[in-house]
Amino acid sequence: MKQNQALDERLSFMKLDAKARQDIHGAKSVIMQTLPKALDNFYSQIQAFPETRKFFSSQGHLESAKSRQ
């Protein structure tokens, strides 16, 4: 399967049509500006609960996952 086809199928699954993709693209600067803080909050929440914290073997493992977002 071609990469573009796979992406189109994933976007279709999430019901992101061309208009939604265009809207997201238009909001890119806002998303990129707020993403670091949102990721900090998300990973702090993960660390706050043993049920989710257990998915990471160490702080380094968590930081590695966060840096790949």
Residue, then its C-alpha position, 0 to 999 in steps of 0.5 A: m500500500k502506498q504511503n499516501q493511500a494509507l494516510d488517506e485511509r486513516l484520515s477517512f477512518m477519523k472522518l477528517d475530510a478535505k475541509a477538516r484537513q484544510d481547517i487543521h492546516g490553517a490552525k497549524s501555527v496555533i497548534m504548534q505554539t500550544l503543543p509543548k504545554a499540552l504535551d507537558n500536561f498530558y504526560s504529567q497526567i500520565q505520571a499521576f496515575p499508576e495505571t498509566r505510569k506503568f507503561f513507561s519503564s523510566q523517566g527517560h522512556l517517558e521523555s523519549a515518547k514525549s519527544r516523538q510526539 
